[in-house]
Structure formats: structure tokens, C-alpha cells
Amino acid sequence: MSIDYSEKIPNNVDLAGDRKLQRALESWQPNFLNWWKTMGPAVPTEDVYLRTAVAVGREGWAHFDHVAMEEYRWGVFLAERNADRRIAFGEQKGEPVWQQVPGEYRADLQRLIVIQGDTEPASVEQQRRLGETAPSLYDLRNLFQVNVEEGRHLWAMVYLLHAFFGRNGRDEAEALLQRNSGDLDSPRILGAFNEETPDWLSFFMFTYFTDRDGKYQLGTLKESAFDPLSRTCEFMLKEESHHMFVGTTGVDRVVTRAAELTREFDSEDIAPHGGIPLDVIQKYINFHYSVSLDLFGSEQSTNAANYFTAGLKGRWQEERRKDDHVLTENAAHIDLIRDGVLTQDEVPALLALNSDLRTEYIADCENGLKRWNRVLENAGLDRRLYLPHLGFNRGVGLFSDHHVTPKGDIVGPDVWEAHKDRWLPTEADKTHVRSLMKPVYEPGKIASWIAPPTKGINDKPFEYEYVHFS
């Protein structure tokens, strides 16, 4: 399915065939462009080497070229429709998927779409000023690619709100531009999207850990019986993969440079030599991982159970699961603390769906740690990075009332206060990282705290002039 760029709003959903919807979205478009101008990237550019979607098929869906940021064509793109698709889970399993919203599920579906939609502009706002300290043109280009696609993902959710939820949907679409990340009066809905992204190490951690949560949330919505939502999320996942690539390879390159400096000066204290020490990298992992775990919600959730039973939100790779996809008779185990001891409880599987999704996410996160530790191993270093215990530094769920160390020891508040600076970034750590954030805008050059990538974008060399400044 090709995308029509001759329209005011590029799309492959035949907006021209629904004039009322087209007018509604065209009236929202100026508000979006004003938000982008005021809350989007702060670095003025002439053009950027960006990827633009031209089709939604599996192959050949993207085009690369220099594009003026203010002229980027955001639009509405859904994956191809499978006319034979059936509901894969819940009490209506086997029935045809829905092309319209059933009245009894209207409020729940709208809420799911609003929460997903709220995360998209939030990350753009969090990253607004990062371009001012980009370590290379390659990295600056990747930041802008992430930003424009987050804006595109906002359009995806706004289309659904306008097309299927009437006046309430239009009001919610307006509210998506009225909330702002970190705003005291009107913050973003989820806590992780109100955190600062003040430096590039934070950005790489965000795109590795928090965007990976987005991958899994989109994966569950891709299973939805509401077919337009499913098809929207299926295409969003194509774009989302680049965001996680930026995080994975970004941390990889920071670790590579830290390993080089550690060997060169025969010391892990590489801060005086312009590097980010491995213990600081570990603290950033601890923080961003634990904050991202909170995005999965409580380990037991009646809302998640109800969404699943109704067919609104499935499990990760639902159709590959070897069970009845109804789960009314199934059990699962969740982790918790009882009487000061880490243990597990057996609970109905329907109530443990958040925990199930979180388990898939944790296993995926481990892959990055293996990759980064291979860098350390190949450098001849004994130090290894790790994911902290899932109970560490939690603000949501069954661990939120407890203090758990990264190694999984349960401690009291006094011990936590005495040692938390060993586990989480301190103000001194953040100040040092920020002190390294100096822009490098010359093609082929890179900041001294990070290694260059092994290859460029779309077969271009690292030395390519990815960004032209105005």
C-alpha cells in the first residue's frame, strides 16, 4: 500500500473519501505544527538526512533524503488489512475483528489510545534541547529521526481518536498537545515521560529502555480486536525499531569508549580523562531500567485482565502462545516480598498479564547487556554491566513499598539512604556527564566520550554530512 503525498495530510486511509474527517484533521494540523515549532527540536537546520515512509509493505517501505524539518510530511499510515483476520484471544476468540468500536468498549479503547498517544509528543519535549550538545552529525541526525517519527506516531493515535471516537476523541486529541513533559500543572500521564533527558547518555538509555517498553506496549495493542488500532501499531513498530537501534548502539559506543580509556590509563576513574566511568554507566542503567519497569503497571491488574478478555489488548506475540488464549483456567507466578523475604505467589493468569509482559521485556533488555559486556570482555576488562533486580528503585507495583538493592537484597530505609548514591546517579555524576556534552558538528568528527559508529545510515559513511545548518 503506497502513501499519497499529494494530499495536505499524507495518508493511505483514503482521507479524501471522508471529507468530514479530513476537515477535522486539517483543523488539528496547525495546532500540531505550532506545538512542533515551540516544543520540537531547538537546533535550527536547513535540512536533515531523514527516512520517510513511502509504503507500508514489508520491503522497500522507506525513502532517505535531505528534508527541511519544518517541511517534514507527517501523516496517517496503517499496515495492510487482512480481510480474513480473526480475534486471537479473549471471550470473542475466533470471531471477525472489528472495523468500528463496539459501544461497550468505547471508553476503554479511547483510554488505551490516549495513554499511548500521550507518550509520543512527551519524548520529543524531553529531548528538545539535546541537539545543542550532539556528539556528532550522525547522532544529531538520529535524534531528529526519532523526533519526527514520534511526531508521526502522535498522528497515528490522533487519527484513531478523530475517526472513531467523535467529539470526545477530538477533545482528547487537543489535550495531547496541551499537556507537556514535566509541566507542574499539566504533566504527561506516565511518570517516566516527565523525567528530564538532559544529556546524551540519558537519551541513549531512554531509547534503549523506555522506547523498548513502547515496543512491548505497541505489540500488545497490535493484537487488538479493533483492527484499525492493530494495523496502526503494526506499522508503528517498523519505525520504532530504529529508536531502539539508536539506544542499543549508543550505549554500546559509550561503553566502547569507556573501555578504551580504562585500558589506556589503567584505571576505571576515567572522568579526569574526559570519559564516562563504567560505574556511572551502571548507575544510569539502574535508573532508566527501574523507571521503565514502572511503566508496566502493577503485577496484578484487573484492568489488564478485562482488556484481554474483551479482546482490546493481547499478550506479546499472542498467536505464538501455546495455550487456549482465553486463560480463564490458567495460573501464573508473580514476584513479591512477604514477611521481608523475596518469594512468588500463584495467581490467576488473567490477573498477571502485566507481569507476563514485563517478563518478555526483561529478557529482551538482557540482550543489550550481553552485547555491552562483550565489548568489555573483548577489551580485556573484568568489569561487567548488569540489570538490577526487578524490585530495585520501584515506584509502582508490589515492590514500591520496599527497598531492594540492585543485587536483590531487601534493606531498611537507613541502609538505602546510606548506599543509594552507589546505585543511582548522583548530582556529581550528572554534572560530570553534562560537562562532557559539547556539540561536534564537523562531518566525520565526534566527541571524545563516545566511540564512532561502525557504519553510517543507509550505507552512507560516518563522515557523511547528515545535517545542514541554517
C-alpha positions, 0 to 999 in steps of 0.5 A, spaced: 500 500 500 503 506 497 502 513 501 499 519 497 503 525 498 499 529 494 494 530 499 495 536 505 495 530 510 499 524 507 495 518 508 493 511 505 486 511 509 483 514 503 482 521 507 479 524 501 473 519 501 471 522 508 471 529 507 468 530 514 474 527 517 479 530 513 476 537 515 477 535 522 484 533 521 486 539 517 483 543 523 488 539 528 494 540 523 496 547 525 495 546 532 500 540 531 505 544 527 505 550 532 506 545 538 512 542 533 515 549 532 515 551 540 516 544 543 520 540 537 527 540 536 531 547 538 537 546 533 535 550 527 537 546 520 536 547 513 535 540 512 536 533 515 538 526 512 531 523 514 527 516 512 520 517 510 515 512 509 513 511 502 509 504 503 507 500 508 509 493 505 514 489 508 520 491 503 522 497 500 517 501 505 522 507 506 525 513 502 532 517 505 533 524 503 535 531 505 528 534 508 527 541 511 524 539 518 519 544 518 517 541 511 517 534 514 510 530 511 507 527 517 501 523 516 496 517 517 499 510 515 496 503 517 499 496 515 495 492 510 488 489 512 487 482 512 480 481 510 480 474 513 483 476 520 480 473 526 480 475 534 486 471 537 484 471 544 479 473 549 471 471 550 470 473 542 476 468 540 475 466 533 470 471 531 471 477 525 475 483 528 472 489 528 472 495 523 468 500 528 468 500 536 463 496 539 459 501 544 461 497 550 468 498 549 468 505 547 471 508 553 476 503 554 479 503 547 479 511 547 483 510 554 488 505 551 489 510 545 490 516 549 495 513 554 499 511 548 498 517 544 500 521 550 507 518 550 509 520 543 509 528 543 512 527 551 519 524 548 520 529 543 519 535 549 524 531 553 529 531 548 528 538 545 534 541 547 539 535 546 541 537 539 545 543 542 550 538 545 550 532 539 556 528 539 556 528 532 552 529 525 550 522 525 547 522 532 544 529 531 541 526 525 538 520 529 535 524 534 531 528 529 529 521 526 526 519 532 523 526 533 519 526 527 517 519 527 514 520 534 511 526 531 508 521 526 506 516 531 502 522 535 498 522 528 497 515 528 493 515 535 490 522 533 487 519 527 484 513 531 481 518 536 478 523 530 475 517 526 472 513 531 471 516 537 467 523 535 467 529 539 470 526 545 476 523 541 477 530 538 477 533 545 482 528 547 486 529 541 487 537 543 489 535 550 495 531 547 498 537 545 496 541 551 499 537 556 507 537 556 513 533 559 514 535 566 509 541 566 507 542 574 500 543 572 499 539 566 504 533 566 504 527 561 500 521 564 506 516 565 511 518 570 517 516 566 515 521 560 516 527 565 523 525 567 528 530 564 533 527 558 538 532 559 544 529 556 546 524 551 547 518 555 540 519 558 537 519 551 541 513 549 538 509 555 531 512 554 531 509 547 534 503 549 529 502 555 523 506 555 522 506 547 523 498 548 517 498 553 513 502 547 515 496 543 512 491 548 506 496 549 505 497 541 505 489 540 500 488 545 495 493 542 497 490 535 493 484 537 487 488 538 480 486 536 479 493 533 483 492 527 484 499 525 488 500 532 492 493 530 494 495 523 496 502 526 501 499 531 503 494 526 506 499 522 508 503 528 513 498 530 517 498 523 519 505 525 520 504 532 525 499 531 530 504 529 529 508 536 531 502 539 537 501 534 539 508 536 539 506 544 542 499 543 548 502 539 549 508 543 550 505 549 554 500 546 559 506 543 559 509 550 561 503 553 566 502 547 569 508 549 569 507 556 573 501 555 578 504 551 580 509 556 580 504 562 585 500 558 589 506 556 590 509 563 589 503 567 584 505 571 576 505 571 576 513 574 576 515 567 572 522 568 579 526 569 580 523 562 574 526 559 570 519 559 564 516 562 566 511 568 563 504 567 560 505 574 556 511 572 554 507 566 551 502 571 548 507 575 544 510 569 542 503 567 539 502 574 535 508 573 532 508 566 531 500 567 527 501 574 523 507 571 521 503 565 519 497 569 514 502 572 511 503 566 508 496 566 503 497 571 502 493 577 503 485 577 496 484 578 491 488 574 484 487 573 484 492 568 489 488 564 485 482 565 478 485 562 482 488 556 484 481 554 478 478 555 474 483 551 479 482 546 482 490 546 489 488 548 493 481 547 499 478 550 506 479 546 506 475 540 499 472 542 498 467 536 505 464 538 502 462 545 501 455 546 495 455 550 487 456 549 488 464 549 482 465 553 486 463 560 480 463 564 483 456 567 490 458 567 495 460 573 501 464 573 507 466 578 508 473 580 514 476 584 513 479 591 516 480 598 512 477 604 514 477 611 521 481 608 523 475 604 523 475 596 518 469 594 512 468 588 505 467 589 500 463 584 495 467 581 490 467 576 493 468 569 488 473 567 490 477 573 498 477 571 498 479 564 502 485 566 507 481 569 507 476 563 509 482 559 514 485 563 517 478 563 518 478 555 521 485 556 526 483 561 529 478 557 529 482 551 533 488 555 538 482 557 540 482 550 543 489 550 547 487 556 550 481 553 552 485 547 555 491 552 559 486 556 562 483 550 565 489 548 568 489 555 570 482 555 573 483 548 577 489 551 580 485 556 576 488 562 573 484 568 568 489 569 561 487 567 554 491 566 548 488 569 540 489 570 538 490 577 533 486 580 526 487 578 524 490 585 530 495 585 528 503 585 520 501 584 515 506 584 509 502 582 507 495 583 508 490 589 515 492 590 514 500 591 513 499 598 520 496 599 527 497 598 531 492 594 538 493 592 540 492 585 543 485 587 536 483 590 537 484 597 531 487 601 534 493 606 531 498 611 530 505 609 537 507 613 541 502 609 538 505 602 539 512 604 546 510 606 548 506 599 543 509 594 548 514 591 552 507 589 546 505 585 543 511 582 546 517 579 548 522 583 548 530 582 556 529 581 555 524 576 550 528 572 554 534 572 560 530 570 556 527 564 553 534 562 560 537 562 562 532 557 556 534 552 559 539 547 556 539 540 561 536 534 558 538 528 564 537 523 562 531 518 566 525 520 568 528 527 565 526 534 566 527 541 571 524 545 566 520 550 563 516 545 566 511 540 564 512 532 559 508 529 561 502 525 557 504 519 553 510 517 545 510 515 543 507 509 550 505 507 552 512 507 559 513 511 560 516 518 563 522 515 557 523 511 554 530 512 547 528 515 545 535 517 545 542 514 545 548 518 541 554 517 
